């Protein structure tokens, strides 16, 4: 799943570790999400959306089926 997580994280000046700590996940999880190797669970996706105060659809872009 494509996402804007890396871009949004950079605008905040956060490292992957900083974001991971805010989300309660590992840095490796943040890296995997940013690189499209891991799709976050729905609760984690909503936590990310709340953290950036954005609609979930503005962060994650599911491929058309």
C-alpha positions in Angstrom: 0.0 0.0 0.0 1.4 3.4 -1.0 1.6 6.0 1.8 3.0 9.4 2.7 4.4 8.4 6.0 8.0 9.2 5.2 7.1 12.6 3.8 4.9 13.5 6.8 7.5 12.3 9.3 10.1 14.4 7.6 7.9 17.5 7.8 7.8 17.1 11.6 11.5 16.6 11.8 11.1 13.2 13.3 13.4 10.2 12.8 11.9 6.8 12.3 12.7 6.1 15.9 10.9 9.2 17.1 7.7 8.1 15.1 8.0 4.6 16.3 8.1 5.7 20.0 5.0 7.9 19.4 3.2 5.0 17.9 4.3 2.3 20.3 5.9 0.2 17.6 9.5 -0.6 16.5 11.6 1.5 14.2 11.7 -1.5 11.9 7.9 -1.5 11.7 8.0 2.2 10.7 10.6 1.5 8.1 8.6 -1.4 6.6 5.4 0.7 6.4 7.3 3.6 4.8 8.7 1.2 2.2 5.5 -0.5 1.5 6.6 -3.9 2.8 4.1 -3.9 5.6 0.5 -2.7 5.8 -0.4 -1.4 9.2 -3.3 -2.9 11.1 -6.5 -0.7 11.1 -6.0 0.4 14.7 -2.3 1.4 13.9 -3.4 3.2 10.7 -6.0 5.2 12.7 -3.3 6.0 15.3 -1.1 7.3 12.6 -3.9 9.4 11.2 -4.7 10.9 14.6 -1.0 11.6 15.2 -0.8 13.7 12.0 -4.3 15.1 12.4 -5.2 14.0 8.9 -7.9 11.7 7.4 -6.6 8.2 7.0 -7.3 8.4 3.2 -4.8 11.3 3.0 -2.0 9.1 4.3 -2.7 5.7 2.9 -3.6 5.0 -0.7 -4.9 1.5 -1.3 -4.3 0.1 -4.8 -7.4 -0.1 -7.1 -8.9 -3.5 -7.3 
